[in-house]
């Protein structure tokens, strides 16, 4: 039996030359024969990478960039069709806001007021994805980040995926998540 294992991400024509050797007389060999294989390409998932830089939001402070140094790579495509930013419903509150830039020309931005998710669709380059992600920010209007009702909710989690641009074979990246640590500020007491 013969097994052919091409290098990763190989596609195209592969040729294997072989001879048959007589086991009783090693000098007796056949003429060279060829096996030709057509190796089809398979769509690979895009890979989204974010920096390990931590993100902390301080109560009452300025909005914080969530994905400052993100990059996307696809081994078999240079264009992408969707960027999706999804805050976790388990940690998100009505006081929270996901600040996202307008869509560049040729790209459509959709968001639903009922959910904080933001989706960009259209033909985008890796530079477009990185640029959009570098402008996504978080802030909250909450004045009680560590109050009793939120004692177990001192962070927010946001996931990002990107889809390649392969028509019927479009694949999404594995979701990448960022956790935003919330820092409470001790407010001065008020006399009422």
C-alpha positions, 0 to 999 in steps of 0.5 A: 500500500502507498500513502501520499501526504502532501505538505499542509495547504498544498493544492495542485498536481503531484507526481510520484515516480516509482520502480518495482524491485525484485526482492530476490534480485535487488538489481532487477528493477522495473522501468520508472512509472508515474502516478499523477494526483490532483490535489484539490484545495480546501477552504481554511478558516480565517484566523483572528489574533488580538494582543494580550494587552489587558483592557480596564475600564474605570467608572466614569472614565473615558471609553476604552479601545477593546481590540487595539492591535488585532490582525486577521489572516487567511491562508487561502484568501485575502478578502473577508465578508463579515466582521461580527462583534458580540458582547456576552449577554451574561455580563452585559447590562443596559448601562453598557455601550459598545461604541463602533465606527461608521462603515467605510464605503462599500461596507454595511454596518448593522446593529440591533438596539435590543442587542449590543451586537454589531456586524459589518458586511461587504468585501473587506481586506485584513487592513479594513478589519484591523482598522475597524477593530481598532476603533471599537470601544467600551464604556458604561454609564453605571455608577455602581460597578461593584454594587451588591447586584453586580458583585459577581459581574465585575467584567464584560466579555466581548467576542469577535469573529470574521468570515472569509469571502469564499461564496458558498464555502464561507467559513467563520473564524473561531471566536476570539474573546476579550475580557474588560475588567471594570474598576469601581471609583469610591463616590463621595457620600451625598447628603439628602 
